[in-house]
């Protein structure tokens, strides 16, 4: 995400960080480059102007000009300003003191409201809540069915009203009754999916306002397609004037190479970005942290988010068990298969790699196949339990059987076994060096993940 903006900002900063000293002249030149980068990214003109003015003012202070590391300080100033423009502090959803918490979801048609509603339900369910989805989008054909299918995938019930087999077109009634249903069934969160239109119209705004008045939500979230740039900002402004919502959700952020909406929307509407959707899968939803996003834009990665996702998949006992298997050389193909499953549960591979410092925009042109692990999984699933635990018994006849069973060539099975053995050696070596207290570089391991080395890896399409 934001690859174009990241590349241009890094280029502008490198031109000055490489100099022994900075002065008002080269700071001014850098600010012109940064302003041009922001405008090319479709950032609101006033936001871009204020951004560079604030950075220039801070960068031309005595402490920076006389510093022994002025370039690094300038980068820190740009980072601080980016974090401020994106919202400063992360803001959580405000939960009701007395359940249920009511969350109203609004936005234009096509912005991803229904999918976001299901993603939010999944997110809250993982936090220990018991959500209920309310199908208040009663006009769009199959909207209720779409919500129910998504809800089934995340294990959350949907409230809708049907009479004589037909959907009742009363969005306010659905929302109101859904809240009562939640109280009666001990559901502590109600997420109301409302109807959208292709454009803002009076009828649409009035209906959403009526729902808001009827259920008095704790949170009203505006969902916007980040790829529409300044159109998204203008729409957000109009919705806010009518609804006075509490927060913004940016969808399709994984496809937004520019970042204009994300960098403009907080300043223009003065409402926080609370969530970012980074893919079509129902687990592709993350709370929005302005400081972490600023780090990613400047190519610094987002190690904290990476670790948080890993912690969701690994508990302490599992990590210790895995460590023991590596140390005792008992790490087998079944363990490898289990780790592949956990990595995929952490989210998009490209998104995960973008969190690693220094990788960011290096993968902007790399179209990573998110299903690249499937053929590896198929080969392992075609093995017997003994073959998974003892790969050394895989002779020619067994490998031919595995290839037929998984729909690949024998050479693919040979490559998997060879790469697995090489990876085992590397893991054991890294474990040994780490136990000796040495600082181990991750570059070789990253080669394995990105296809630069010989390890099992996703291939570019």
PyMOL commands that set and color helices and strands:
alter all, ss='L'
color gray80, all
select helices_A, chain A and resi 3-17+24-40+45-59+62-65+70-85+113-126+143-154+171-184+202-215+226-228+230-243+253-255+260-269+290-297+303-313+316-327+333-345+349-354+360-363+374-381+385-389+391-393+396-406+410-435+443-450
alter helices_A, ss='H'
color red, helices_A
select strands_A, chain A and resi 101-107+131-136+157-159+162-163+166-167+189-194+219-225+247-251+272-277+285-287
alter strands_A, ss='S'
color yellow, strands_A
deselect
rebuild
show_as cartoon
